[in-house]
Amino acid sequence: MTKQDWARPAVLLNPLEGDPTDADSHIGGPMLWPIDEPWPYCDGAAHDASSYIDEADCKDVRVPFVGALQFYRRDFPELPFPEDADLLQVLLCTLEHTEIWGPDVRLVWRDSTKVIEMIEEEPQPSVQEPLYAPTVNIFEPIRYVEYAMSVERPDELRDEDWPETSTGSKIGGWTYWWASGPLDYECPECGEIQRQTLALATHEPSGDHVEWEFGKQGILNVLTCPRDVRHPVTVHID
């Protein structure tokens, strides 16, 4: 195998403070959500109380997901959009979850042209981990080719001097393994090996951070099924 066999296209999101609308790709801004579609809630079964909040026990507390990011196909065609979708919305349950050790993630793929009347106000959780709530940002994306970390490469390629895998928020590319890995995750529905689709970082290369924190100042990675992105996702924080 050659270096090019370990190359993947990636998009560094490069978030910056801004004032986006529901018609924009963004972090933490208003979501294009139809009025006749129920807003997703987390039932609380997997909540884990932590030291970040005052509540002694968050288990079984039903809270709404928080609209965290949305991406339009026109801005980010690199995302694996289904044929019937041009908008990806990423929602977080901003409470600690057991096994994930961070927020739960919900992906919504939709056709934006079918949203005629929007929800008037997005539900807000009565309690959340402040470290998981995003600030409002727009994107100045940087497109590049990313290479796997040495730990993922075969032995004969591990000592070669390649560009470092980015630790910033990005689409595509490779997982940055810090405290674990490399790991393979199977789709729980069909058994395909999932592939990294989105990474949300505590620290951005530009220094313009989103002011959220995952793990020990790490990265929240979202892996999806290459056969069908609507299959259940895997969230891995490293």
LUMBA-971700 format. One record per residue: chain; residue in one letter; z, y, x of N, C-alpha, C in turn; residue number from 1. Coordinates in pm, 1 decimal, decimal comma. Each point is the difference from the previous one (the first is absolute). Example, Ala and Ser with C-alpha at 12.3 -4.5 7.8 and 13.67 -1.06 7.14 Angstrom:
% residues 2
  chaine  residu      n_c3      n_c2      n_c1     ca_c3     ca_c2     ca_c1      c_c3      c_c2      c_c1  num
       A       A     780,0    -569,0    1319,0       0,0     119,0     -89,0       0,0     120,0      90,0    1
       A       S     -72,0     105,0     -35,0       6,0     119,0      82,0      73,0     109,0     -77,0    2
***
This chain:
% residues 238
  chaine  residu      n_c3      n_c2      n_c1     ca_c3     ca_c2     ca_c1      c_c3      c_c2      c_c1  num
       A       M       0,0    -119,7      83,9       0,0     119,7     -83,9       0,0     124,8      87,5    1
       A       T     -58,6     106,6     -52,0      -9,3     124,8      74,4      86,4     107,2     -64,3    2
       A       K       6,1     114,4      64,4      77,8     111,9     -51,8     -45,3      38,2    -140,2    3
       A       Q    -130,1      -5,0     -25,3     -51,0      41,6    -130,9      43,0     -92,7    -112,2    4
       A       D      34,4    -123,0      32,7      50,5     -91,8    -101,5     138,1      42,0     -50,5    5
       A       W      65,4      87,1      74,8     134,2      45,0     -35,9       1,2     147,3     -38,4    6
       A       A    -116,3      49,9     -40,2     -13,1     139,7     -42,4      -9,6       7,5    -152,6    7
       A       R      70,0      95,0     -58,6      -5,7      22,7    -144,4     -11,0     149,4     -27,4    8
       A       P     -76,4      38,8    -101,7      -1,6     141,7     -38,7     134,5      39,2     -60,1    9
       A       A      39,7     122,3      25,9     127,2      50,6     -51,9     -14,2     148,4     -30,9   10
       A       V      87,5      48,1     -86,5       3,5     142,3     -34,9     143,2      48,5      14,9   11
       A       L      23,7      84,8      97,3     131,4      63,1      13,5      10,4     107,1    -108,9   12
       A       L     102,4      -7,6     -83,5       7,7      90,2    -115,5      31,8     142,5      40,3   13
       A       N      78,5      19,2     105,6      28,0     133,9      51,8      48,6      93,9    -111,0   14
       A       P     115,6     -30,9     -62,7      48,3      83,8    -111,1      44,1     138,3      45,6   15
       A       L     -27,2      98,3     -86,5      38,3     138,6      23,4      54,1      57,6    -130,1   16
       A       E      89,6      96,1       8,0      51,7      63,4    -120,6    -114,5      62,9     -78,1   17
       A       G       7,0     -11,0    -132,3    -104,5      56,3     -84,0      45,5       8,5    -144,2   18
       A       D     -92,9      36,4     -86,1      29,6      15,7    -142,7    -108,7     -70,6     -81,2   19
       A       P      -2,9    -134,0       4,2    -107,3     -73,6     -66,0      17,9      -6,4    -151,4   20
       A       T    -109,4     -29,7     -68,1       1,8     -24,3    -143,9     -25,5    -148,4     -24,2   21
       A       D      -1,5     -39,4    -126,2     -28,0    -139,7     -33,5    -143,1     -39,4      31,8   22
       A       A     -85,9      97,6      25,7    -139,4     -28,3      35,2     -19,0     -18,0     150,0   23
       A       D     108,7       4,8      75,9      -6,9      -9,4     144,7      63,7    -129,8      49,9   24
       A       S     -43,2     -42,0     118,2      72,0    -103,1      74,1     120,6      66,2      66,8   25
       A       H     115,2     -68,5      -2,4     120,6      66,6      48,8     115,5     -97,2      16,3   26
       A       I     109,7      52,6      55,5     130,7     -63,7      -1,0      92,9      87,8     -82,4   27
       A       G      69,6     -60,1     -95,5     106,5      69,7     -70,7     -43,3     102,3    -103,9   28
       A       G    -128,4      13,6     -26,5     -46,8      94,3     -99,6     -11,3     -63,8    -138,0   29
       A       P     -55,0      72,8     -97,1     -13,2     -52,9    -136,4    -103,0    -112,3      -6,9   30
       A       M      31,3    -102,1     -79,9     -86,4    -115,6     -13,0     -91,2      15,2    -122,0   31
       A       L    -122,2     -48,7      12,6     -92,5      -3,2    -112,7      36,7    -122,5     -85,1   32
       A       W      87,7      22,6     -97,6      54,6    -112,1     -78,3     -28,6      21,6    -148,2   33
       A       P     -65,5     -95,4     -65,8     -36,2      17,7    -141,4     121,5      -1,6     -91,6   34
       A       I      -4,2      80,8    -103,2     113,4      14,4     -90,2      28,2    -127,2     -78,5   35
       A       D    -103,1     -84,2     -18,2      17,6    -120,8     -81,4      32,7    -123,9      84,2   36
       A       E      27,8      18,3     130,3      36,9    -112,7      85,6     146,4      12,0      39,3   37
       A       P      80,8    -103,1     -27,8     142,3       8,2      34,0      21,1      20,6     149,9   38
       A       W      95,5      85,9      31,7      35,6      21,2     139,8      79,4    -121,6      48,3   39
       A       P     -27,1     -50,1     121,8      70,6    -120,1      47,5     146,0      27,5      35,3   40
       A       Y      84,5     -96,0     -37,0     142,1       4,7      32,3      38,2    -123,4      80,2   41
       A       C     101,0      15,1      84,4      57,6    -111,5      73,7     124,4     -46,1     -75,5   42
       A       D      10,3    -130,5     -26,5     111,7     -49,1     -81,5     132,1      -7,3      74,8   43
       A       G      -4,2      16,4     131,0     123,5       8,2      76,2      56,0    -132,0      47,8   44
       A       A     -65,5    -110,7     -32,8      54,6    -130,3      37,3      11,8     -16,7     150,8   45
       A       A     -89,5      64,7      75,5       1,2     -15,4     146,1      61,2     119,1      71,9   46
       A       H      59,4      92,9     -74,9      60,4     116,5      64,5     119,3     -40,6      84,8   47
       A       D      16,5      73,7     108,9     110,9     -27,3      91,0      67,5     132,0      31,8   48
       A       A     126,3      15,1     -35,4      71,7     124,6      27,6       9,0      21,7     150,1   49
       A       S      -7,6     124,4      40,5       6,2      30,7     143,2      86,8     122,3      23,2   50
       A       S      15,6      35,6     125,1      86,4     112,3      34,8     -69,1     134,1     -19,7   51
       A       Y    -129,2      -0,7     -36,2     -72,0     125,9      -9,6      29,8      75,8    -129,2   52
       A       I      53,6     -67,8    -100,7      23,2      62,4    -129,4     144,7     -19,7     -41,1   53
       A       D      44,0      77,5     -98,9     139,7      -1,7     -40,7      34,1    -118,2     -90,0   54
       A       E     -98,1     -49,1     -76,8      27,8    -107,4     -94,4      47,0    -125,0      73,7   55
       A       A     109,1     -59,3     -48,6      54,8    -117,2      66,5     -86,1    -123,0     -22,2   56
       A       D     -72,5      -6,0    -112,4     -79,4    -118,3     -30,7    -123,9      40,8     -78,5   57
       A       C    -117,7     -23,7      56,9    -125,5      35,6     -65,5     -67,2    -119,1     -65,2   58
       A       K      56,4    -116,3      12,1     -63,9    -119,9     -53,7     -10,9      10,1    -151,2   59
       A       D    -115,7     -40,7     -50,3     -29,9      -1,2    -143,4     -15,5     139,2     -60,5   60
       A       V      -9,7     102,9      83,2     -27,5     133,7     -50,7    -150,9      14,9     -17,8   61
       A       R     -43,6      26,0    -121,6    -142,9      13,4     -28,2     -42,8     143,3      29,8   62
       A       V     -93,4      14,9      93,1     -44,7     133,3      40,6    -152,4       4,4       4,5   63
       A       P     -58,0     117,2     -23,4    -145,4      11,2      11,7     -44,8      -1,3     145,0   64
       A       F    -117,1     -56,8      24,2     -64,1      15,0     129,6     -34,6     147,4      21,2   65
       A       V     -13,2      38,9     124,8     -35,5     137,2      36,0    -144,4       2,1      49,0   66
       A       G     -78,9      93,2     -52,9    -137,6      15,5      47,0       0,4      51,4     142,7   67
       A       A     -40,5     -85,1      95,0      13,2      35,4     141,6    -130,8      47,3      61,8   68
       A       L    -109,5     -72,6     -23,7    -128,7      36,4      58,5    -111,6     -30,4     -98,6   69
       A       Q    -109,3      74,6      12,6    -122,6     -41,4     -67,8    -120,2      33,5      88,0   70
       A       F     -98,7     -89,4      -9,0    -119,7       9,3      83,9    -123,5     -13,2     -87,9   71
       A       Y     -87,7      97,4       6,4    -128,3      -9,8     -69,0    -102,4     -65,9      91,6   72
       A       R     -85,6     -80,1     -59,2    -103,3     -69,7      76,5     -89,3      98,2      75,6   73
       A       R     -26,7     116,1     -59,7     -87,9      98,0      65,9      59,5      47,5     132,8   74
       A       D     133,8      -0,3       9,9      67,7      44,8     121,9      25,5    -114,0      97,7   75
       A       F      23,0    -120,7     -54,3      37,2    -113,6      83,2     -77,3    -125,3     -40,8   76
       A       P    -131,5       0,8      23,5     -81,8    -117,3     -35,8      36,6    -123,5      80,5   77
       A       E      79,8      15,6     105,3      39,9    -114,9      81,8      96,3     -93,5     -73,9   78
       A       L      65,9      49,6    -102,4      90,4     -85,2     -77,0     -79,3    -105,7     -77,1   79
       A       P      58,0    -118,2     -21,9     -72,4    -109,0     -67,0      -0,2      14,6    -152,3   80
       A       F     -64,6     107,0     -49,4      -0,8      25,6    -143,2     -73,7    -110,1     -75,8   81
       A       P      56,2     -47,8    -111,8     -78,3     -86,0     -90,4    -117,2      79,2     -57,8   82
       A       E    -100,1     -70,2     -49,6    -119,6      67,1     -51,8      31,2      94,3    -115,2   83
       A       D     103,3     -30,4     -77,1      29,7      80,1    -118,5     105,8     107,3      26,6   84
       A       A      24,8      33,3     125,7     104,9      97,1      32,2     -48,4     100,7     102,9   85
       A       D      46,7     122,4     -15,2     -28,0     103,5     100,6     126,3      75,1      40,0   86
       A       L     116,4     -53,5     -40,4     126,6      65,6      29,1     107,0    -106,7      26,0   87
       A       L      69,7      14,2     111,8     115,4     -83,6      30,2     125,1      85,8      -8,0   88
       A       Q      97,4     -47,6     -79,5     127,9      67,8     -10,6     110,0     -92,0      52,3   89
       A       V      83,5      54,6      86,6     107,5     -76,0      62,7     132,2      54,7     -52,0   90
       A       L      78,8     -87,4     -61,2     128,6      39,5     -55,9     111,9     -74,8      72,0   91
       A       L     113,2      67,1      17,4     115,0     -58,9      67,1     119,6      -1,9     -93,3   92
       A       C      74,3    -109,6       0,0     134,5       2,2     -55,9      90,0      44,4     113,8   93
       A       T      54,0     120,4     -11,7      66,6      62,8     113,8     147,7     -39,4      11,8   94
       A       L      27,3    -127,1     -28,8     129,8     -59,1      28,2     -19,0    -114,2      97,7   95
       A       E     105,1     -32,9      71,3      -5,4    -111,4      95,6     -20,7    -131,4     -75,7   96
       A       H     -89,1     -85,1      52,7     -25,4    -130,5     -60,1      34,6    -110,6      99,5   97
       A       T      67,0    -101,5     -49,1      32,0    -113,8      85,3    -129,0     -66,5      45,5   98
       A       E       3,1     -61,9     113,3    -113,3     -67,0      65,5     -98,3     101,0      58,6   99
       A       I     -35,3     104,5     -73,8     -88,1     103,7      56,0      78,3      89,6      95,3  100
       A       W     126,3      27,3     -32,0      82,5      94,9      74,3     -65,1     138,5       0,1  101
       A       G     -45,5      36,6    -117,5     -64,9     128,5     -18,9     -46,2      12,0    -143,7  102
       A       P     -87,0      94,4     -30,3     -46,7      18,9    -136,9    -103,1    -105,7     -40,0  103
       A       D      -1,6     -33,5    -129,2    -105,4     -86,9     -51,2    -126,1      83,6     -20,1  104
       A       V    -115,7     -67,0       0,4    -129,2      68,7      -6,7     -82,1     -54,7    -115,4  105
       A       R     -61,4      88,0     -74,2     -92,1     -37,9    -107,7    -133,8      70,8      25,3  106
       A       L    -109,8     -76,3      -0,1    -134,0      56,7      13,4     -68,7       0,1    -134,9  107
       A       V     -64,4     111,3     -32,6     -78,0      12,3    -123,4    -140,5      43,1      38,6  108
       A       W     -98,5     -85,3     -32,3    -140,5      32,2      24,1     -60,6      38,8    -134,3  109
       A       R     -59,7     119,4      -9,2     -50,3      43,1    -130,2    -132,0      75,3      11,7  110
       A       D     -65,7      12,1    -113,6    -121,7      80,0     -15,5      43,1     137,1     -49,9  111
       A       S      -8,4      99,4      85,8      50,4     133,1     -34,9     -77,6      63,0    -114,5  112
       A       T    -126,2     -39,4     -19,5     -81,0      60,9    -106,1      47,8     -39,8    -139,2  113
       A       K      83,2    -103,3      -6,9      49,7     -44,8    -130,3     132,6      65,1     -38,5  114
       A       V      52,2      84,3      87,5     123,9      71,6     -30,8     -38,2     129,7     -71,2  115
       A       I      15,3       0,8    -133,0     -41,5     114,9     -80,6     115,6      96,6     -21,2  116
       A       E     115,8     -55,6     -39,1     118,0      82,4     -22,3     111,4     -50,9      89,8  117
       A       M      61,6      92,6      72,1      98,9     -39,6     100,5     141,3       5,1     -53,5  118
       A       I      87,7     -77,5      66,5     142,0       3,9     -28,1      52,2     141,7      25,0  119
       A       E      89,8      47,3     -85,7      48,6     136,9      13,1      97,9      15,7     115,5  120
       A       E      85,1    -100,6      19,8     100,4       8,6     105,2      29,8    -139,8      52,3  121
       A       E       0,6     -15,1     130,3      29,6    -129,7      58,6     150,2     -27,1      -5,0  122
       A       P      40,6    -118,9     -44,3     143,4     -32,4      -2,4      58,4       5,6     141,2  123
       A       Q     122,6      45,4      10,3      68,5       9,6     128,8     122,0     -90,8       0,9  124
       A       P      24,2     -69,4     109,2     115,3     -90,5       5,6     131,8      76,9      -4,0  125
       A       S      98,5     -58,2     -66,7     132,3      62,7      -7,4      74,9     -15,1     131,4  126
       A       V     -40,5     -98,2      80,6      60,7     -22,1     129,9    -106,8     -53,9      93,4  127
       A       Q       0,2      43,4     125,0     -96,1     -48,8      97,4      53,1      22,6     141,4  128
       A       E     -58,0     -74,7      92,6      31,1      21,3     141,3     -78,8     123,0      46,3  129
       A       P      66,7     106,8      41,3     -73,6     118,7      44,9     -98,9     -30,6     112,4  130
       A       L      29,4    -100,3      82,0     -87,3     -30,9     113,6    -133,4     -59,0     -43,1  131
       A       Y     -11,6     -44,0    -125,1    -125,0     -60,7     -45,3     -83,5      94,9     -85,6  132
       A       A      50,6     119,3     -27,0     -72,7      95,4     -83,3     -91,8      85,6      87,1  133
       A       P    -130,7       3,0     -30,5     -92,9      75,3      84,8       1,6     149,0     -28,5  134
       A       T     -31,8      79,5     100,8     -32,6     140,4     -21,0    -147,5       8,6     -38,9  135
       A       V     -42,7     116,7     -43,8    -138,0      18,2     -47,8     -91,7      32,2     117,1  136
       A       N    -107,3     -79,1      12,9     -93,0      16,8     112,0    -143,1     -24,6     -44,5  137
       A       I     -91,0      63,6      70,4    -142,5     -30,7     -10,2     -40,5     -73,6     127,9  138
       A       F    -125,7     -38,5       9,8     -46,0     -76,0     115,6    -107,3      75,9      76,9  139
       A       E       5,0     -14,8     131,1    -111,8      37,0      86,1     -35,9    -125,0      79,6  140
       A       P     -73,4     -92,8     -61,7     -18,7    -133,5      58,7     -77,5       0,7     130,6  141
       A       I      36,8     -93,7      84,7     -68,0     -21,0     128,4     -47,7    -144,1       2,7  142
       A       R    -129,9     -20,2      12,7     -58,0    -134,0      -0,4     -22,9     -47,4     143,5  143
       A       Y      33,8    -125,4      24,0      -8,0     -52,1     135,4      -6,1    -152,1      -4,7  144
       A       V     -14,5     -61,2     114,9       2,7    -146,3      13,0     131,7     -38,2      65,0  145
       A       E      68,5     -96,0     -59,3     130,9     -40,6      49,8      -5,1    -144,1      49,2  146
       A       Y      78,7     -26,3     103,3       3,3    -132,9      60,6     138,4     -62,4     -15,7  147
       A       A       1,7    -132,3      -7,2     124,8     -72,4     -19,2      93,2      18,5     119,2  148
       A       M     129,4      -5,8     -27,4      99,5       3,0     106,5     -16,4    -123,8      87,7  149
       A       S      46,9       8,7     121,9     -15,1    -111,4      93,6      64,6    -127,6     -52,5  150
       A       V     109,0      13,9     -77,4      71,3    -117,3     -50,1     -84,1     -80,8     -99,1  151
       A       E    -102,1      63,3     -58,4     -86,0     -69,5     -96,0    -122,6     -63,2      65,4  152
       A       R     -32,7      40,9     121,0    -122,8     -45,8      64,0      20,2    -135,1      68,2  153
       A       P    -110,3     -71,9      24,3      11,5    -124,4      76,7      44,2      29,2     143,4  154
       A       D      51,9    -100,0      65,0      59,0      18,1     133,6     -94,1      67,3      98,2  155
       A       E    -128,1     -35,5      -3,9     -93,8      52,2      98,8     -29,5     149,2     -18,8  156
       A       L      41,2      57,9    -115,3     -27,1     141,7     -25,1     126,5      84,8      -3,9  157
       A       R     114,6     -59,7      18,9     124,9      73,2     -18,2      24,5     105,2     106,6  158
       A       D     -49,2     -21,2     118,1      27,8      93,7     109,9    -103,6     110,9      12,0  159
       A       E    -102,0      -1,0     -87,1    -101,9     104,4       7,3      55,5     132,2     -53,8  160
       A       D     -48,5     108,8      56,1      48,4     133,4     -34,7     -80,5      53,9    -117,8  161
       A       W      54,7     -13,5    -121,6     -65,3      47,9    -121,3      76,7     118,2     -57,2  162
       A       P     -63,9      80,6     -84,8      73,0     108,8     -66,8     115,5     -56,9     -82,7  163
       A       E     109,4      73,7      -4,7     116,9     -48,1     -72,4     -23,8       1,2    -150,9  164
       A       T      58,2     -97,5     -68,4      -2,7      -3,6    -145,1      81,8     116,9     -53,6  165
       A       S     -54,1      74,5     -96,4      66,4     121,0     -47,3     127,8     -32,6     -77,0  166
       A       T      99,0      84,6      18,3     125,6     -11,6     -73,8       6,9     101,0    -114,2  167
       A       G    -110,5      67,2     -32,5      -1,9      97,7    -107,9     -41,6     -61,7    -132,2  168
       A       S       8,5      78,0    -106,7     -47,2     -43,7    -131,3    -151,3     -15,4       4,9  169
       A       K     -49,4    -112,2     -53,7    -143,3     -28,2      14,7     -47,9     -97,3    -106,4  170
       A       I    -130,8      -3,3     -12,5     -71,2     -98,4     -81,6     -69,1     -95,9      94,7  171
       A       G      11,1    -129,9     -30,1     -68,2     -99,7      81,4      63,6     -15,8     136,7  172
       A       G     -82,6     -37,2      97,5      50,7     -19,7     134,9      87,0    -123,4      11,7  173
       A       W      93,8       6,0      93,7      86,8    -113,2      30,9     145,6      37,2     -24,0  174
       A       T      80,2     -99,7     -28,1     143,7      21,3     -14,9      62,0      27,9     136,7  175
       A       Y      85,5     100,9       4,0      76,0      26,3     121,6     129,1     -81,1      -8,6  176
       A       W       6,6    -105,8      80,3     118,3     -85,5       0,9     102,4      58,6      96,3  177
       A       W     114,6      34,7     -53,4     103,3      60,7      83,1     114,7     -98,4      24,2  178
       A       A      69,2     -38,0    -107,0     114,4     -89,8      15,9     -31,7    -143,3     -39,5  179
       A       S    -114,4     -23,3     -60,1     -35,4    -134,6     -45,6    -147,4     -25,3      27,2  180
       A       G     -45,3    -120,6     -39,8    -141,1     -30,5       1,8     -54,5     -39,2     136,1  181
       A       P    -132,7     -27,7       2,8     -88,7      13,0    -115,4      24,0    -109,5    -103,4  182
       A       L     -20,8      35,3    -126,8      24,5     -90,0    -111,1    -123,5      -8,4     -87,8  183
       A       D     -22,3    -115,6     -59,3    -104,3     -17,7    -100,6      65,9     -17,5    -135,9  184
       A       Y     -51,5      71,1     -99,2      50,5     -12,6    -136,0    -110,8     -54,3     -89,6  185
       A       E      32,8    -102,6     -78,1     -96,2     -57,5     -94,1      13,8      67,7    -135,8  186
       A       C    -112,9      21,7     -65,0       1,5      51,7    -136,2      72,4    -101,8     -88,8  187
       A       P     102,0      42,0     -73,2      74,1     -95,1     -82,6     -80,3     -54,1    -117,5  188
       A       E    -115,3      62,0     -27,6     -80,5     -45,3    -113,4    -111,7     -95,3      40,3  189
       A       C     -63,2      23,5     117,0    -115,8     -82,8      35,9      10,0     -61,3     138,9  190
       A       G      97,3      41,3      81,5      18,0     -59,4     131,4     -78,3      63,2     112,5  191
       A       E     -85,1      99,2     -28,9     -74,1      69,6     106,4      97,9      75,5      91,2  192
       A       I     -35,2      11,6     128,0      82,3      78,6      91,4     -20,1     147,9     -31,4  193
       A       Q     107,9      69,4     -28,4      -9,5     140,4     -36,9     -31,8      87,0     121,6  194
       A       R     -52,4     117,7     -30,4     -42,2      91,5     106,4      62,7     136,6     -22,5  195
       A       Q      38,6      63,2     109,0      60,0     132,1     -14,5     -98,5      98,4     -61,7  196
       A       T      47,4      68,9    -103,1     -81,3      99,3     -68,4      52,8     140,9      20,7  197
       A       L     133,2      13,3       4,5      60,3     131,9       7,4     128,5      -7,3      81,7  198
       A       A      21,3      99,5      84,8     124,9      13,3      75,1      57,3     138,3     -25,0  199
       A       L     129,1       6,7     -32,4      70,2     126,4     -19,8     105,1      12,8     109,0  200
       A       A      -8,6     107,0      75,9      80,6      11,0     122,0     113,6     100,9     -14,9  201
       A       T     110,2     -30,0      65,0     110,1      95,8       8,2     -39,0     119,5      86,4  202
       A       H     -71,0     -27,0     109,9     -40,6     106,1      92,8    -151,5       3,5      12,0  203
       A       E     -56,0     119,3      -7,4    -144,4      18,9      14,2     -33,0      49,5     141,1  204
       A       P    -114,2     -41,9      54,5     -39,3      47,0     134,1      -7,7     152,1      10,6  205
       A       S     -33,5      66,5    -112,2     -13,5     146,1       1,2     134,2      71,1       2,0  206
       A       G     106,5     -71,6     -36,9     131,4      63,0     -12,8      26,6      55,6    -138,3  207
       A       D    -101,6       0,1     -88,7      18,5      45,0    -138,5      41,5    -119,1     -85,4  208
       A       H     128,4     -29,8      -3,2      50,0    -119,0     -66,3      11,9      21,1    -151,0  209
       A       V      -6,0    -110,7     -74,0      10,1       5,4    -146,2     146,3       7,8     -43,5  210
       A       E      91,3     -18,6      91,9     144,1       8,1     -24,1      51,9    -118,9     -79,3  211
       A       W     -66,7    -113,6      12,6      57,6    -124,7     -48,6      27,9     -88,3     121,3  212
       A       E      81,4    -101,9     -19,2      36,8     -85,9     111,7       6,1    -143,8     -47,5  213
       A       F     -67,4     -88,5      73,3      -5,1    -141,0     -35,5      60,8     -83,2     111,6  214
       A       G      98,1     -83,4     -35,2      66,1     -77,6     102,6      67,0      91,8     100,5  215
       A       K      -1,1     -39,6     125,8      56,1      83,8     106,5    -109,4      89,9      55,3  216
       A       Q     -38,1      99,1     -83,2    -105,8      94,4      34,3    -131,0     -73,9      27,7  217
       A       G     -28,5     -98,4     -83,4    -117,2     -84,3      19,9    -114,2      30,1     -95,2  218
       A       I     -74,0    -104,7     -36,3    -122,5      12,4     -78,0       4,8     -96,9    -116,6  219
       A       L     -36,9      47,5    -118,1     -15,8     -84,7    -116,8    -146,4     -41,7      -8,9  220
       A       N     -25,5    -129,3      12,2    -135,9     -53,6      -3,1     -25,6     -69,5    -132,8  221
       A       V    -114,4      29,8     -60,3     -40,5     -63,1    -125,0    -120,2     -88,5      29,2  222
       A       L      14,3    -129,1     -26,7    -107,0     -96,7      24,5     -53,1     -50,1    -133,3  223
       A       T    -132,1      -9,3     -11,9     -62,8     -41,8    -124,6     -88,9    -122,0      23,6  224
       A       C     -35,9     -63,5    -109,2     -84,2    -119,0       5,6    -146,3      40,7      18,5  225
       A       P     -70,1     -55,8      97,6    -141,0      35,1      20,4     -90,4     -53,1    -110,8  226
       A       R      47,5     -98,4     -75,4     -78,4     -54,5    -110,9       8,3      87,5    -123,7  227
       A       D     118,6      55,4     -26,8      19,7      84,1    -117,9     120,3      90,6      26,4  228
       A       V     -23,8     130,9      13,6     108,7      92,7      33,2     100,3      15,1    -113,3  229
       A       R     -33,8     -52,0    -118,2      93,6       7,0    -112,4      98,2    -116,4      -0,3  230
       A       H     -16,8     -92,9      93,1     100,6    -104,2      16,9     127,6      63,8      55,1  231
       A       P     114,6     -67,2     -10,7     126,2      58,3      49,8      -9,5      40,1     146,9  232
       A       V      62,2     111,4      33,1      -2,1      50,4     137,0     123,5     -49,3      76,0  233
       A       T      -3,9      13,7     131,5     116,1     -23,5      84,6      39,2     131,3      65,2  234
       A       V     129,4      29,1      -0,3      53,5     117,8      67,5      80,2     -46,0     120,7  235
       A       H     -38,5      47,1     116,5      69,7     -35,7     123,1      37,8     127,1      73,2  236
       A       I     129,5      18,4      23,6      50,0     117,8      71,5      37,6     -41,8     141,7  237
       A       D     -57,1      69,5      97,4      24,2     -34,6     140,0      16,6     127,8      82,0  238
***
